Amino acid sequence: MKHDDPLDELLQQWQVQTPAPTEFRREVWGRIAAEARPMPTWLDRMTGWLFHPAALAACIAAALLTGGMVAWKPEPPAQAEGHARMAYLQSIDPFHPSHLMAAK
């Protein structure tokens, strides 16, 4: 059972003929050229990352923490004990210069 509809024949022959806009090709190539920019170097990516406020704050905090850890040097226990012993001996030594000046 075949339907012979005259509209079917017209639809089969119909072709859309719309010319592309004159600036279409130029716009497409312009978009392609804009997307085809060179890849950033690792230095460009790192500086771009460092200039974000959160990353910059993290780098400053890490630098301060590292500097504080390097600068803070606790006395070894033996050295601290030696200082305490010397301070005690100086405090009871009657001939220590600090005692002699106070006696005058």
C-alpha positions as CSV (number, residue, x, y, z in Angstrom):
1,M,0.0,0.0,0.0
2,K,1.7,3.1,-1.3
3,H,0.5,6.6,-0.8
4,D,1.0,8.8,-3.8
5,D,0.9,12.2,-2.3
6,P,2.0,15.0,-4.7
7,L,3.6,16.8,-1.7
8,D,6.1,13.9,-1.3
9,E,7.5,14.6,-4.8
10,L,7.8,18.3,-4.1
11,L,9.6,17.6,-0.8
12,Q,12.1,15.4,-2.5
13,Q,13.0,18.0,-5.1
14,W,13.1,20.8,-2.6
15,Q,16.6,22.1,-1.8
16,V,17.5,25.0,0.5
17,Q,19.7,27.5,-1.3
18,T,20.8,30.1,1.1
19,P,24.1,31.8,0.4
20,A,26.5,32.2,3.3
21,P,26.9,35.7,4.5
22,T,29.8,37.6,3.0
23,E,31.5,38.0,6.3
24,F,30.8,34.5,7.6
25,R,34.1,33.1,6.4
26,R,36.1,36.0,7.8
27,E,34.4,35.7,11.2
28,V,35.0,31.9,11.3
29,W,38.7,32.4,10.6
30,G,38.9,35.2,13.1
31,R,37.5,33.0,15.8
32,I,39.9,30.2,14.9
33,A,42.9,32.7,15.0
34,A,41.7,34.0,18.4
35,E,41.6,30.4,19.8
36,A,44.9,29.5,18.3
37,R,47.0,31.6,20.7
38,P,50.4,30.2,21.8
39,M,50.6,28.0,24.9
40,P,51.7,29.9,27.9
41,T,55.2,29.0,29.3
42,W,55.5,27.5,32.8
43,L,56.8,30.9,34.0
44,D,53.6,32.6,32.7
45,R,51.4,29.9,34.4
46,M,53.3,30.2,37.7
47,T,53.2,34.0,37.8
48,G,49.5,33.9,36.9
49,W,48.9,31.5,39.8
50,L,51.0,33.5,42.3
51,F,49.0,36.7,41.6
52,H,45.8,35.1,42.9
53,P,45.2,36.5,46.4
54,A,44.7,33.1,48.1
55,A,47.9,31.7,46.6
56,L,49.8,34.9,47.4
57,A,48.7,34.7,51.0
58,A,49.7,31.0,51.2
59,C,53.2,31.8,49.9
60,I,53.6,34.6,52.3
61,A,52.5,32.5,55.2
62,A,54.8,29.6,54.2
63,A,57.7,32.1,53.9
64,L,57.1,33.5,57.3
65,L,56.7,30.1,58.9
66,T,59.9,28.8,57.3
67,G,61.8,31.9,58.3
68,G,60.5,31.6,61.9
69,M,61.5,28.0,62.0
70,V,65.0,28.7,60.7
71,A,65.5,31.7,63.1
72,W,64.2,29.9,66.2
73,K,66.9,27.8,67.5
74,P,66.3,26.5,71.0
75,E,69.4,26.1,73.3
76,P,70.5,22.5,73.7
77,P,69.6,21.3,77.2
78,A,73.3,21.0,78.2
79,Q,74.0,24.5,77.2
80,A,70.9,25.8,79.0
81,E,72.0,23.9,82.1
82,G,75.5,25.5,81.8
83,H,74.0,29.0,81.7
84,A,71.9,28.3,84.7
85,R,74.9,26.9,86.6
86,M,77.0,30.0,85.7
87,A,74.2,32.4,86.7
88,Y,73.9,30.6,90.1
89,L,77.7,30.7,90.7
90,Q,77.8,34.4,89.8
91,S,74.9,35.1,92.2
92,I,76.7,33.6,95.2
93,D,80.2,34.7,94.3
94,P,81.1,37.5,96.7
95,F,84.0,38.6,94.5
96,H,81.9,38.9,91.2
97,P,82.2,42.5,89.8
98,S,78.4,43.0,90.1
99,H,78.6,42.3,93.8
100,L,81.7,44.5,94.4
101,M,80.1,47.5,92.7
102,A,77.0,47.2,94.8
103,A,79.1,47.1,98.0
104,K,80.7,50.4,97.3
